[in-house]
Amino acid sequence: MAKIKITQTKSGIDRPERQKRTLKALGLRKMHASVEVEATAQIMGMVKAVNHLITVEEVK
């Protein structure tokens, strides 16, 4: 599986609770925090749900 790097670029404040929980599930706790995860179908679904709050890069 490919790895991706997810960085939170916008705040979860004033967002629906579901989006806040998705950010936590991805491992993002603070602004500008980054995590590297496997690009599974479940992760990509979460990324799609909060793509307006994060940036995604492929890691080689």
PDB file of N, H, CA, C and O in Angstrom:
ATOM      1  N   MET A   1       0.828  -1.194   0.000  1.00  0.00           N
ATOM      2  CA  MET A   1       0.000   0.000   0.000  1.00  0.00           C
ATOM      3  C   MET A   1       0.871   1.256   0.000  1.00  0.00           C
ATOM      4  O   MET A   1       1.974   1.267   0.546  1.00  0.00           O
ATOM      5  N   ALA A   2       0.363   2.283  -0.608  1.00  0.00           N
ATOM      6  H   ALA A   2      -0.533   2.274  -1.052  1.00  0.00           H
ATOM      7  CA  ALA A   2       1.054   3.564  -0.627  1.00  0.00           C
ATOM      8  C   ALA A   2       0.810   4.292   0.690  1.00  0.00           C
ATOM      9  O   ALA A   2      -0.220   4.112   1.340  1.00  0.00           O
ATOM     10  N   LYS A   3       1.771   5.109   1.060  1.00  0.00           N
ATOM     11  H   LYS A   3       2.607   5.256   0.532  1.00  0.00           H
ATOM     12  CA  LYS A   3       1.616   5.928   2.262  1.00  0.00           C
ATOM     13  C   LYS A   3       1.287   7.351   1.829  1.00  0.00           C
ATOM     14  O   LYS A   3       1.742   7.823   0.787  1.00  0.00           O
ATOM     15  N   ILE A   4       0.489   8.022   2.650  1.00  0.00           N
ATOM     16  H   ILE A   4       0.119   7.639   3.496  1.00  0.00           H
ATOM     17  CA  ILE A   4       0.185   9.423   2.402  1.00  0.00           C
ATOM     18  C   ILE A   4       0.480  10.217   3.668  1.00  0.00           C
ATOM     19  O   ILE A   4       0.397   9.694   4.780  1.00  0.00           O
ATOM     20  N   LYS A   5       0.823  11.481   3.481  1.00  0.00           N
ATOM     21  H   LYS A   5       0.890  11.906   2.578  1.00  0.00           H
ATOM     22  CA  LYS A   5       1.055  12.396   4.593  1.00  0.00           C
ATOM     23  C   LYS A   5      -0.108  13.371   4.619  1.00  0.00           C
ATOM     24  O   LYS A   5      -0.376  14.062   3.636  1.00  0.00           O
ATOM     25  N   ILE A   6      -0.796  13.420   5.751  1.00  0.00           N
ATOM     26  H   ILE A   6      -0.578  12.858   6.549  1.00  0.00           H
ATOM     27  CA  ILE A   6      -1.958  14.288   5.912  1.00  0.00           C
ATOM     28  C   ILE A   6      -1.590  15.391   6.892  1.00  0.00           C
ATOM     29  O   ILE A   6      -1.104  15.114   7.989  1.00  0.00           O
ATOM     30  N   THR A   7      -1.821  16.641   6.501  1.00  0.00           N
ATOM     31  H   THR A   7      -2.216  16.866   5.610  1.00  0.00           H
ATOM     32  CA  THR A   7      -1.531  17.791   7.346  1.00  0.00           C
ATOM     33  C   THR A   7      -2.801  18.612   7.526  1.00  0.00           C
ATOM     34  O   THR A   7      -3.480  18.941   6.554  1.00  0.00           O
ATOM     35  N   GLN A   8      -3.115  18.938   8.767  1.00  0.00           N
ATOM     36  H   GLN A   8      -2.563  18.670   9.557  1.00  0.00           H
ATOM     37  CA  GLN A   8      -4.297  19.766   9.039  1.00  0.00           C
ATOM     38  C   GLN A   8      -3.938  21.221   8.772  1.00  0.00           C
ATOM     39  O   GLN A   8      -3.004  21.753   9.372  1.00  0.00           O
ATOM     40  N   THR A   9      -4.680  21.868   7.872  1.00  0.00           N
ATOM     41  H   THR A   9      -5.439  21.436   7.385  1.00  0.00           H
ATOM     42  CA  THR A   9      -4.388  23.250   7.505  1.00  0.00           C
ATOM     43  C   THR A   9      -5.440  24.237   7.993  1.00  0.00           C
ATOM     44  O   THR A   9      -5.182  25.439   8.048  1.00  0.00           O
ATOM     45  N   LYS A  10      -6.613  23.746   8.346  1.00  0.00           N
ATOM     46  H   LYS A  10      -6.823  22.769   8.301  1.00  0.00           H
ATOM     47  CA  LYS A  10      -7.670  24.619   8.868  1.00  0.00           C
ATOM     48  C   LYS A  10      -8.203  24.037  10.162  1.00  0.00           C
ATOM     49  O   LYS A  10      -8.080  22.838  10.414  1.00  0.00           O
ATOM     50  N   SER A  11      -8.787  24.881  10.967  1.00  0.00           N
ATOM     51  H   SER A  11      -8.887  25.855  10.762  1.00  0.00           H
ATOM     52  CA  SER A  11      -9.260  24.498  12.283  1.00  0.00           C
ATOM     53  C   SER A  11     -10.553  23.694  12.222  1.00  0.00           C
ATOM     54  O   SER A  11     -11.364  23.860  11.311  1.00  0.00           O
ATOM     55  N   GLY A  12     -10.728  22.824  13.205  1.00  0.00           N
ATOM     56  H   GLY A  12     -10.070  22.689  13.945  1.00  0.00           H
ATOM     57  CA  GLY A  12     -11.965  22.071  13.343  1.00  0.00           C
ATOM     58  C   GLY A  12     -13.015  22.813  14.149  1.00  0.00           C
ATOM     59  O   GLY A  12     -14.145  22.344  14.293  1.00  0.00           O
ATOM     60  N   ILE A  13     -12.640  23.972  14.674  1.00  0.00           N
ATOM     61  H   ILE A  13     -11.722  24.352  14.557  1.00  0.00           H
ATOM     62  CA  ILE A  13     -13.575  24.778  15.459  1.00  0.00           C
ATOM     63  C   ILE A  13     -14.712  25.243  14.548  1.00  0.00           C
ATOM     64  O   ILE A  13     -14.482  25.615  13.397  1.00  0.00           O
ATOM     65  N   ASP A  14     -15.905  25.218  15.057  1.00  0.00           N
ATOM     66  H   ASP A  14     -16.092  24.916  15.992  1.00  0.00           H
ATOM     67  CA  ASP A  14     -17.104  25.655  14.330  1.00  0.00           C
ATOM     68  C   ASP A  14     -17.434  24.729  13.160  1.00  0.00           C
ATOM     69  O   ASP A  14     -18.059  25.154  12.189  1.00  0.00           O
ATOM     70  N   ARG A  15     -17.023  23.486  13.248  1.00  0.00           N
ATOM     71  H   ARG A  15     -16.515  23.140  14.036  1.00  0.00           H
ATOM     72  CA  ARG A  15     -17.342  22.467  12.247  1.00  0.00           C
ATOM     73  C   ARG A  15     -18.306  21.469  12.878  1.00  0.00           C
ATOM     74  O   ARG A  15     -18.385  21.375  14.103  1.00  0.00           O
ATOM     75  N   PRO A  16     -19.034  20.728  12.059  1.00  0.00           N
ATOM     76  CA  PRO A  16     -19.922  19.700  12.624  1.00  0.00           C
ATOM     77  C   PRO A  16     -19.129  18.662  13.429  1.00  0.00           C
ATOM     78  O   PRO A  16     -17.967  18.385  13.133  1.00  0.00           O
ATOM     79  N   GLU A  17     -19.769  18.107  14.434  1.00  0.00           N
ATOM     80  H   GLU A  17     -20.713  18.332  14.674  1.00  0.00           H
ATOM     81  CA  GLU A  17     -19.124  17.126  15.318  1.00  0.00           C
ATOM     82  C   GLU A  17     -18.552  15.947  14.530  1.00  0.00           C
ATOM     83  O   GLU A  17     -17.504  15.410  14.889  1.00  0.00           O
ATOM     84  N   ARG A  18     -19.224  15.552  13.480  1.00  0.00           N
ATOM     85  H   ARG A  18     -20.076  15.988  13.188  1.00  0.00           H
ATOM     86  CA  ARG A  18     -18.766  14.424  12.669  1.00  0.00           C
ATOM     87  C   ARG A  18     -17.395  14.716  12.035  1.00  0.00           C
ATOM     88  O   ARG A  18     -16.542  13.831  11.974  1.00  0.00           O
ATOM     89  N   GLN A  19     -17.188  15.931  11.574  1.00  0.00           N
ATOM     90  H   GLN A  19     -17.882  16.650  11.624  1.00  0.00           H
ATOM     91  CA  GLN A  19     -15.903  16.300  10.988  1.00  0.00           C
ATOM     92  C   GLN A  19     -14.819  16.374  12.056  1.00  0.00           C
ATOM     93  O   GLN A  19     -13.677  15.995  11.797  1.00  0.00           O
ATOM     94  N   LYS A  20     -15.151  16.852  13.241  1.00  0.00           N
ATOM     95  H   LYS A  20     -16.079  17.161  13.451  1.00  0.00           H
ATOM     96  CA  LYS A  20     -14.193  16.895  14.344  1.00  0.00           C
ATOM     97  C   LYS A  20     -13.741  15.487  14.707  1.00  0.00           C
ATOM     98  O   LYS A  20     -12.553  15.251  14.928  1.00  0.00           O
ATOM     99  N   ARG A  21     -14.688  14.550  14.770  1.00  0.00           N
ATOM    100  H   ARG A  21     -15.653  14.742  14.591  1.00  0.00           H
ATOM    101  CA  ARG A  21     -14.343  13.164  15.099  1.00  0.00           C
ATOM    102  C   ARG A  21     -13.518  12.514  14.003  1.00  0.00           C
ATOM    103  O   ARG A  21     -12.664  11.674  14.288  1.00  0.00           O
ATOM    104  N   THR A  22     -13.761  12.892  12.743  1.00  0.00           N
ATOM    105  H   THR A  22     -14.455  13.574  12.511  1.00  0.00           H
ATOM    106  CA  THR A  22     -12.981  12.354  11.634  1.00  0.00           C
ATOM    107  C   THR A  22     -11.534  12.826  11.730  1.00  0.00           C
ATOM    108  O   THR A  22     -10.611  12.046  11.493  1.00  0.00           O
ATOM    109  N   LEU A  23     -11.332  14.088  12.073  1.00  0.00           N
ATOM    110  H   LEU A  23     -12.081  14.722  12.265  1.00  0.00           H
ATOM    111  CA  LEU A  23      -9.967  14.593  12.258  1.00  0.00           C
ATOM    112  C   LEU A  23      -9.254  13.827  13.365  1.00  0.00           C
ATOM    113  O   LEU A  23      -8.090  13.459  13.214  1.00  0.00           O
ATOM    114  N   LYS A  24      -9.944  13.588  14.470  1.00  0.00           N
ATOM    115  H   LYS A  24     -10.890  13.887  14.591  1.00  0.00           H
ATOM    116  CA  LYS A  24      -9.345  12.825  15.569  1.00  0.00           C
ATOM    117  C   LYS A  24      -9.029  11.400  15.148  1.00  0.00           C
ATOM    118  O   LYS A  24      -7.986  10.859  15.517  1.00  0.00           O
ATOM    119  N   ALA A  25      -9.913  10.791  14.383  1.00  0.00           N
ATOM    120  H   ALA A  25     -10.760  11.230  14.083  1.00  0.00           H
ATOM    121  CA  ALA A  25      -9.703   9.417  13.926  1.00  0.00           C
ATOM    122  C   ALA A  25      -8.493   9.323  12.997  1.00  0.00           C
ATOM    123  O   ALA A  25      -7.821   8.292  12.953  1.00  0.00           O
ATOM    124  N   LEU A  26      -8.219  10.387  12.262  1.00  0.00           N
ATOM    125  H   LEU A  26      -8.765  11.224  12.297  1.00  0.00           H
ATOM    126  CA  LEU A  26      -7.042  10.420  11.392  1.00  0.00           C
ATOM    127  C   LEU A  26      -5.764  10.670  12.194  1.00  0.00           C
ATOM    128  O   LEU A  26      -4.664  10.511  11.666  1.00  0.00           O
ATOM    129  N   GLY A  27      -5.899  11.059  13.456  1.00  0.00           N
ATOM    130  H   GLY A  27      -6.792  11.188  13.885  1.00  0.00           H
ATOM    131  CA  GLY A  27      -4.739  11.305  14.298  1.00  0.00           C
ATOM    132  C   GLY A  27      -4.306  12.753  14.319  1.00  0.00           C
ATOM    133  O   GLY A  27      -3.198  13.064  14.756  1.00  0.00           O
ATOM    134  N   LEU A  28      -5.168  13.647  13.850  1.00  0.00           N
ATOM    135  H   LEU A  28      -6.068  13.394  13.494  1.00  0.00           H
ATOM    136  CA  LEU A  28      -4.843  15.073  13.807  1.00  0.00           C
ATOM    137  C   LEU A  28      -5.446  15.757  15.022  1.00  0.00           C
ATOM    138  O   LEU A  28      -6.663  15.746  15.209  1.00  0.00           O
ATOM    139  N   ARG A  29      -4.600  16.346  15.838  1.00  0.00           N
ATOM    140  H   ARG A  29      -3.611  16.355  15.686  1.00  0.00           H
ATOM    141  CA  ARG A  29      -5.058  16.967  17.073  1.00  0.00           C
ATOM    142  C   ARG A  29      -4.908  18.488  17.054  1.00  0.00           C
ATOM    143  O   ARG A  29      -5.684  19.197  17.695  1.00  0.00           O
ATOM    144  N   LYS A  30      -3.903  18.992  16.315  1.00  0.00           N
ATOM    145  H   LYS A  30      -3.273  18.415  15.795  1.00  0.00           H
ATOM    146  CA  LYS A  30      -3.609  20.426  16.318  1.00  0.00           C
ATOM    147  C   LYS A  30      -3.434  20.927  14.898  1.00  0.00           C
ATOM    148  O   LYS A  30      -3.257  20.145  13.964  1.00  0.00           O
ATOM    149  N   MET A  31      -3.487  22.234  14.751  1.00  0.00           N
ATOM    150  H   MET A  31      -3.631  22.869  15.510  1.00  0.00           H
ATOM    151  CA  MET A  31      -3.228  22.856  13.458  1.00  0.00           C
ATOM    152  C   MET A  31      -1.793  22.570  13.032  1.00  0.00           C
ATOM    153  O   MET A  31      -0.883  22.563  13.861  1.00  0.00           O
ATOM    154  N   HIS A  32      -1.597  22.338  11.752  1.00  0.00           N
ATOM    155  H   HIS A  32      -2.336  22.344  11.079  1.00  0.00           H
ATOM    156  CA  HIS A  32      -0.298  22.093  11.140  1.00  0.00           C
ATOM    157  C   HIS A  32       0.366  20.808  11.627  1.00  0.00           C
ATOM    158  O   HIS A  32       1.561  20.609  11.406  1.00  0.00           O
ATOM    159  N   ALA A  33      -0.391  19.940  12.283  1.00  0.00           N
ATOM    160  H   ALA A  33      -1.362  20.102  12.462  1.00  0.00           H
ATOM    161  CA  ALA A  33       0.119  18.623  12.670  1.00  0.00           C
ATOM    162  C   ALA A  33       0.029  17.712  11.451  1.00  0.00           C
ATOM    163  O   ALA A  33      -0.877  17.844  10.628  1.00  0.00           O
ATOM    164  N   SER A  34       0.981  16.784  11.348  1.00  0.00           N
ATOM    165  H   SER A  34       1.716  16.676  12.016  1.00  0.00           H
ATOM    166  CA  SER A  34       1.001  15.859  10.216  1.00  0.00           C
ATOM    167  C   SER A  34       1.056  14.422  10.709  1.00  0.00           C
ATOM    168  O   SER A  34       1.625  14.131  11.762  1.00  0.00           O
ATOM    169  N   VAL A  35       0.459  13.533   9.937  1.00  0.00           N
ATOM    170  H   VAL A  35      -0.003  13.769   9.082  1.00  0.00           H
ATOM    171  CA  VAL A  35       0.547  12.100  10.198  1.00  0.00           C
ATOM    172  C   VAL A  35       0.797  11.387   8.880  1.00  0.00           C
ATOM    173  O   VAL A  35       0.357  11.837   7.822  1.00  0.00           O
ATOM    174  N   GLU A  36       1.512  10.266   8.957  1.00  0.00           N
ATOM    175  H   GLU A  36       1.870   9.901   9.816  1.00  0.00           H
ATOM    176  CA  GLU A  36       1.714   9.413   7.786  1.00  0.00           C
ATOM    177  C   GLU A  36       0.934   8.134   8.014  1.00  0.00           C
ATOM    178  O   GLU A  36       1.117   7.458   9.026  1.00  0.00           O
ATOM    179  N   VAL A  37       0.070   7.808   7.080  1.00  0.00           N
ATOM    180  H   VAL A  37      -0.078   8.357   6.258  1.00  0.00           H
ATOM    181  CA  VAL A  37      -0.777   6.623   7.201  1.00  0.00           C
ATOM    182  C   VAL A  37      -0.808   5.874   5.872  1.00  0.00           C
ATOM    183  O   VAL A  37      -0.474   6.424   4.823  1.00  0.00           O
ATOM    184  N   GLU A  38      -1.216   4.612   5.939  1.00  0.00           N
ATOM    185  H   GLU A  38      -1.488   4.166   6.791  1.00  0.00           H
ATOM    186  CA  GLU A  38      -1.422   3.822   4.734  1.00  0.00           C
ATOM    187  C   GLU A  38      -2.664   4.330   4.012  1.00  0.00           C
ATOM    188  O   GLU A  38      -3.644   4.710   4.653  1.00  0.00           O
ATOM    189  N   ALA A  39      -2.630   4.337   2.702  1.00  0.00           N
ATOM    190  H   ALA A  39      -1.834   4.028   2.181  1.00  0.00           H
ATOM    191  CA  ALA A  39      -3.752   4.849   1.901  1.00  0.00           C
ATOM    192  C   ALA A  39      -4.770   3.738   1.650  1.00  0.00           C
ATOM    193  O   ALA A  39      -4.916   3.264   0.524  1.00  0.00           O
ATOM    194  N   THR A  40      -5.473   3.324   2.711  1.00  0.00           N
ATOM    195  H   THR A  40      -5.355   3.709   3.626  1.00  0.00           H
ATOM    196  CA  THR A  40      -6.508   2.308   2.573  1.00  0.00           C
ATOM    197  C   THR A  40      -7.817   2.962   2.149  1.00  0.00           C
ATOM    198  O   THR A  40      -7.931   4.188   2.141  1.00  0.00           O
ATOM    199  N   ALA A  41      -8.783   2.158   1.804  1.00  0.00           N
ATOM    200  H   ALA A  41      -8.690   1.163   1.810  1.00  0.00           H
ATOM    201  CA  ALA A  41     -10.082   2.681   1.387  1.00  0.00           C
ATOM    202  C   ALA A  41     -10.756   3.456   2.519  1.00  0.00           C
ATOM    203  O   ALA A  41     -11.401   4.476   2.278  1.00  0.00           O
ATOM    204  N   GLN A  42     -10.605   2.970   3.756  1.00  0.00           N
ATOM    205  H   GLN A  42     -10.081   2.141   3.952  1.00  0.00           H
ATOM    206  CA  GLN A  42     -11.223   3.644   4.900  1.00  0.00           C
ATOM    207  C   GLN A  42     -10.592   5.018   5.126  1.00  0.00           C
ATOM    208  O   GLN A  42     -11.296   6.000   5.361  1.00  0.00           O
ATOM    209  N   ILE A  43      -9.272   5.080   5.056  1.00  0.00           N
ATOM    210  H   ILE A  43      -8.700   4.282   4.866  1.00  0.00           H
ATOM    211  CA  ILE A  43      -8.569   6.343   5.249  1.00  0.00           C
ATOM    212  C   ILE A  43      -8.931   7.325   4.139  1.00  0.00           C
ATOM    213  O   ILE A  43      -9.164   8.504   4.406  1.00  0.00           O
ATOM    214  N   MET A  44      -8.979   6.849   2.905  1.00  0.00           N
ATOM    215  H   MET A  44      -8.789   5.891   2.689  1.00  0.00           H
ATOM    216  CA  MET A  44      -9.298   7.738   1.788  1.00  0.00           C
ATOM    217  C   MET A  44     -10.721   8.279   1.912  1.00  0.00           C
ATOM    218  O   MET A  44     -10.984   9.410   1.503  1.00  0.00           O
ATOM    219  N   GLY A  45     -11.635   7.499   2.465  1.00  0.00           N
ATOM    220  H   GLY A  45     -11.422   6.580   2.798  1.00  0.00           H
ATOM    221  CA  GLY A  45     -12.993   7.981   2.709  1.00  0.00           C
ATOM    222  C   GLY A  45     -13.014   9.089   3.744  1.00  0.00           C
ATOM    223  O   GLY A  45     -13.746  10.069   3.601  1.00  0.00           O
ATOM    224  N   MET A  46     -12.199   8.931   4.804  1.00  0.00           N
ATOM    225  H   MET A  46     -11.605   8.135   4.921  1.00  0.00           H
ATOM    226  CA  MET A  46     -12.121   9.982   5.823  1.00  0.00           C
ATOM    227  C   MET A  46     -11.479  11.243   5.246  1.00  0.00           C
ATOM    228  O   MET A  46     -11.899  12.358   5.555  1.00  0.00           O
ATOM    229  N   VAL A  47     -10.461  11.059   4.408  1.00  0.00           N
ATOM    230  H   VAL A  47     -10.120  10.153   4.157  1.00  0.00           H
ATOM    231  CA  VAL A  47      -9.800  12.201   3.769  1.00  0.00           C
ATOM    232  C   VAL A  47     -10.789  12.969   2.908  1.00  0.00           C
ATOM    233  O   VAL A  47     -10.799  14.200   2.908  1.00  0.00           O
ATOM    234  N   LYS A  48     -11.614  12.247   2.180  1.00  0.00           N
ATOM    235  H   LYS A  48     -11.607  11.247   2.180  1.00  0.00           H
ATOM    236  CA  LYS A  48     -12.615  12.894   1.321  1.00  0.00           C
ATOM    237  C   LYS A  48     -13.627  13.699   2.142  1.00  0.00           C
ATOM    238  O   LYS A  48     -14.100  14.747   1.703  1.00  0.00           O
ATOM    239  N   ALA A  49     -13.953  13.199   3.337  1.00  0.00           N
ATOM    240  H   ALA A  49     -13.568  12.347   3.694  1.00  0.00           H
ATOM    241  CA  ALA A  49     -14.954  13.867   4.177  1.00  0.00           C
ATOM    242  C   ALA A  49     -14.449  15.195   4.748  1.00  0.00           C
ATOM    243  O   ALA A  49     -15.243  16.097   5.014  1.00  0.00           O
ATOM    244  N   VAL A  50     -13.134  15.316   4.936  1.00  0.00           N
ATOM    245  H   VAL A  50     -12.489  14.583   4.720  1.00  0.00           H
ATOM    246  CA  VAL A  50     -12.592  16.544   5.533  1.00  0.00           C
ATOM    247  C   VAL A  50     -11.523  17.179   4.640  1.00  0.00           C
ATOM    248  O   VAL A  50     -10.614  17.845   5.136  1.00  0.00           O
ATOM    249  N   ASN A  51     -11.631  16.976   3.335  1.00  0.00           N
ATOM    250  H   ASN A  51     -12.370  16.435   2.932  1.00  0.00           H
ATOM    251  CA  ASN A  51     -10.593  17.463   2.424  1.00  0.00           C
ATOM    252  C   ASN A  51     -10.467  18.986   2.420  1.00  0.00           C
ATOM    253  O   ASN A  51      -9.436  19.510   1.999  1.00  0.00           O
ATOM    254  N   HIS A  52     -11.479  19.698   2.872  1.00  0.00           N
ATOM    255  H   HIS A  52     -12.317  19.273   3.214  1.00  0.00           H
ATOM    256  CA  HIS A  52     -11.409  21.155   2.931  1.00  0.00           C
ATOM    257  C   HIS A  52     -10.620  21.646   4.153  1.00  0.00           C
ATOM    258  O   HIS A  52     -10.332  22.838   4.264  1.00  0.00           O
ATOM    259  N   LEU A  53     -10.274  20.736   5.062  1.00  0.00           N
ATOM    260  H   LEU A  53     -10.509  19.768   4.972  1.00  0.00           H
ATOM    261  CA  LEU A  53      -9.533  21.099   6.268  1.00  0.00           C
ATOM    262  C   LEU A  53      -8.091  20.600   6.250  1.00  0.00           C
ATOM    263  O   LEU A  53      -7.308  20.955   7.131  1.00  0.00           O
ATOM    264  N   ILE A  54      -7.732  19.791   5.270  1.00  0.00           N
ATOM    265  H   ILE A  54      -8.369  19.503   4.555  1.00  0.00           H
ATOM    266  CA  ILE A  54      -6.420  19.143   5.263  1.00  0.00           C
ATOM    267  C   ILE A  54      -5.752  19.262   3.897  1.00  0.00           C
ATOM    268  O   ILE A  54      -6.386  19.623   2.905  1.00  0.00           O
ATOM    269  N   THR A  55      -4.458  18.951   3.870  1.00  0.00           N
ATOM    270  H   THR A  55      -3.943  18.658   4.675  1.00  0.00           H
ATOM    271  CA  THR A  55      -3.752  18.756   2.602  1.00  0.00           C
ATOM    272  C   THR A  55      -3.149  17.360   2.631  1.00  0.00           C
ATOM    273  O   THR A  55      -2.769  16.861   3.690  1.00  0.00           O
ATOM    274  N   VAL A  56      -3.065  16.738   1.474  1.00  0.00           N
ATOM    275  H   VAL A  56      -3.374  17.143   0.613  1.00  0.00           H
ATOM    276  CA  VAL A  56      -2.605  15.361   1.368  1.00  0.00           C
ATOM    277  C   VAL A  56      -1.448  15.305   0.379  1.00  0.00           C
ATOM    278  O   VAL A  56      -1.516  15.882  -0.706  1.00  0.00           O
ATOM    279  N   GLU A  57      -0.378  14.599   0.768  1.00  0.00           N
ATOM    280  H   GLU A  57      -0.323  14.131   1.650  1.00  0.00           H
ATOM    281  CA  GLU A  57       0.780  14.389  -0.100  1.00  0.00           C
ATOM    282  C   GLU A  57       1.098  12.912  -0.130  1.00  0.00           C
ATOM    283  O   GLU A  57       0.887  12.209   0.859  1.00  0.00           O
ATOM    284  N   GLU A  58       1.607  12.430  -1.260  1.00  0.00           N
ATOM    285  H   GLU A  58       1.779  13.001  -2.063  1.00  0.00           H
ATOM    286  CA  GLU A  58       2.073  11.056  -1.327  1.00  0.00           C
ATOM    287  C   GLU A  58       3.483  10.978  -0.779  1.00  0.00           C
ATOM    288  O   GLU A  58       4.311  11.846  -1.057  1.00  0.00           O
ATOM    289  N   VAL A  59       3.762   9.941  -0.002  1.00  0.00           N
ATOM    290  H   VAL A  59       3.089   9.236   0.224  1.00  0.00           H
ATOM    291  CA  VAL A  59       5.082   9.712   0.537  1.00  0.00           C
ATOM    292  C   VAL A  59       5.690   8.537  -0.222  1.00  0.00           C
ATOM    293  O   VAL A  59       5.046   7.506  -0.419  1.00  0.00           O
ATOM    294  N   LYS A  60       6.925   8.707  -0.637  1.00  0.00           N
ATOM    295  H   LYS A  60       7.448   9.544  -0.477  1.00  0.00           H
ATOM    296  CA  LYS A  60       7.577   7.630  -1.395  1.00  0.00           C
ATOM    297  C   LYS A  60       8.394   6.742  -0.519  1.00  0.00           C
ATOM    298  O   LYS A  60       9.005   5.790  -1.004  1.00  0.00           O
TER     299      LYS A  60
END
